[in-house]
Amino acid sequence: NGLIPIIVDEAAHKVLFDFVEEVPNAEFTVDLASQTLSFPGGSVTFPIDPFSKACLLNGVDELGYILSFEKQIAAFEERP
């Protein structure tokens, strides 16, 4: 859906909300690869599950991830 929930600690949350109050039209940039949320004058890092990160970076969901192993699955199924 193009949305990624970002969880930050309480201190970072306060910094972000204070910044938005000062600059209501501020633009934020999310860099999923480096797990960084950047804004003018600062940045914060955020955690993300490695599997979810890999799926998002590769543009696949859980099924797409499994299907990427289609050849290995077929080879396994052909074994006696």
N, C-alpha and C positions, 0 to 999 in steps of 0.2 A: 504493500500500500504506500510505500515511499516514506513511511514514518519510522523513526527509531526512538524508543524511549531512552532517555539518558538519565542515569542516576548519579547524583553528586552528593558529597557530604554536606553537612549543615552550613559550614563556613563558606563553601563555594556557592551554595544555594543563595545565601545572603548577598554575596558579592554580585552574583548575576541579577538578582532582583533589584538591588540598589542601582546597578548600572542601567537597567531598563527604566527605572524611575527617572534617572538623569538624562538618558538618551532614549526616548520612547521608540524612535524609528531605527534603532541600532540593528545592524545585521550581524548574524552569528554564522560561523562556518563550522560544520562538523566534518572532521577527518576521521573516518572509521578505521582506516589502516593504522593510524597512530593513536587512535582512541582519544582524540583531543577536540574540545569545543573551544573555538577561538572567537574573540570579539576585540574591537578596538581597545588596545591597552592591556590585554591580558588573555589568558587561556586557562582552562581547567581540563584535567583528564577524567576519564570515566571508565568503569569496568564494563566488560561485555563477555558473555559466554563465548569461548573460542569456536564452538560449532556454529553458533548463530552468526558470528563475525565472518567465518569462512563462507557460509551460505550467502550472506548479504554481499560480500565482496565478489563472489563468483556469479551472482545473479540467479541463484537457484534456491528452491525450497527443499524440504526434507526428501521429497520424492525425486526431485532433480538430482540431489546428491546421490541417492541410491542408484538412480539410473546411470550415473557416471561410471558405475562399476558393472555395467551390463555385460561386458565381455568376460569379466572374471566370474560373474554369476552363472553365465551360460556354460563356461568351462567347468565350473563346479558341478552343475546339474548334469553334465555329460559323463562325469566320472562314474565308474561302476560301483 
